[in-house]
């Protein structure tokens, strides 16, 4: 049985490696967020219980912070098409920053390096 030819829509190996590395970095950040929010939420709830009647409360501010962080990380961004991404506007997310960093690394790796046996050129 022969292996099916890759379709036009299937990602390249480079794209798969890039996406899995970005996904792993995001998973780590989400885990750290969860670890940090556990004690923060208990502390915020305690503050709200000791000082009631202060509006919406500290607990909900912590929840809002967690929600904003999740939107910024955008864990499953690799599933979106370019069209869906462009509809969201200019919201800078962690995905944009990680993709820019990956582009820079990729450029540095693929950039043509000078041959060490070539004599140095003189800048006249």
C-alpha positions in Angstrom: 0.0 0.0 0.0 1.5 3.3 -1.0 1.5 6.5 1.2 -1.1 9.0 0.0 0.3 12.2 -1.6 0.0 15.2 0.7 -2.8 17.5 -0.2 -2.4 21.2 -0.8 -4.0 21.9 2.6 -1.8 19.7 4.6 0.9 21.5 6.6 4.6 21.1 5.9 6.9 19.3 8.3 8.4 22.7 9.2 4.9 24.1 10.0 4.1 21.0 12.1 7.3 21.3 14.2 6.7 25.1 14.6 3.1 24.6 15.7 3.9 21.8 18.2 6.7 23.9 19.8 4.4 26.9 20.1 1.6 24.7 21.4 3.9 23.3 24.0 5.1 26.7 25.1 1.5 27.8 25.4 0.6 24.7 27.5 3.4 25.5 29.9 2.2 29.1 30.3 -1.4 28.0 30.8 -0.1 25.6 33.5 1.8 28.3 35.3 -1.3 30.5 35.0 -3.4 27.9 36.7 -0.9 27.3 39.5 -0.7 31.1 40.1 -4.5 31.6 40.0 -5.3 28.9 42.6 -3.9 30.7 45.6 -4.8 34.2 44.2 -8.5 33.1 43.8 -8.6 31.8 47.4 -7.0 35.0 48.7 -9.3 37.1 46.7 -12.4 35.2 47.9 -11.1 35.6 51.5 -10.8 39.3 51.0 -14.3 39.4 49.6 -15.7 37.4 52.5 -14.0 39.6 55.1 -14.8 42.9 53.4 -18.3 42.3 51.8 -20.2 44.9 49.8 -17.2 46.2 47.8 -19.0 46.0 44.5 -18.2 43.0 42.2 -15.3 41.9 44.3 -11.7 41.0 44.2 -12.4 37.4 43.2 -14.0 38.5 39.9 -11.1 40.8 39.2 -8.8 37.7 39.5 -11.2 35.8 37.2 -11.1 38.6 34.7 -7.3 38.6 34.8 -7.3 34.9 34.1 -9.7 35.3 31.2 -7.6 38.1 29.6 -4.5 35.9 29.9 -6.3 33.0 28.3 -7.4 35.2 25.4 -3.8 36.5 25.0 -2.3 33.0 25.0 -5.0 31.8 22.5 -3.9 28.1 23.0 -5.6 26.8 19.9 -4.7 29.5 17.4 -3.1 27.1 15.0 -6.6 25.8 14.2 -7.7 29.1 12.8 -7.4 30.0 9.2 -5.7 33.2 8.1 -9.1 34.7 7.2 -10.5 34.0 10.7 -7.4 35.5 12.2 -7.6 38.7 10.1 -11.2 39.2 11.2 -10.1 39.5 14.8 -8.3 42.7 14.0 -4.9 43.8 15.3 -5.1 42.1 18.7 -1.5 41.2 19.6 -1.5 37.8 21.1 1.2 35.5 22.4 0.8 33.6 19.1 1.9 36.7 17.1 5.0 37.1 19.4 6.0 33.4 19.2 5.5 33.4 15.4 7.7 36.5 15.0 10.4 34.9 17.2 10.2 31.6 15.1 10.4 33.7 11.9 13.5 35.4 13.2 15.1 32.1 14.2 14.2 30.5 10.9 15.7 33.4 9.1 18.9 33.2 11.1 19.2 29.5 10.4 18.5 29.6 6.7 20.4 32.8 6.1 23.5 32.1 3.9 26.6 32.1 6.0 29.9 33.3 4.6 32.4 30.6 3.7 35.2 30.7 6.3 37.8 29.9 3.5 36.8 33.1 1.6 39.1 36.1 2.2 37.4 38.9 4.0 36.1 41.6 1.7 37.4 45.1 2.3 34.8 47.8 2.6 36.1 50.6 0.4 
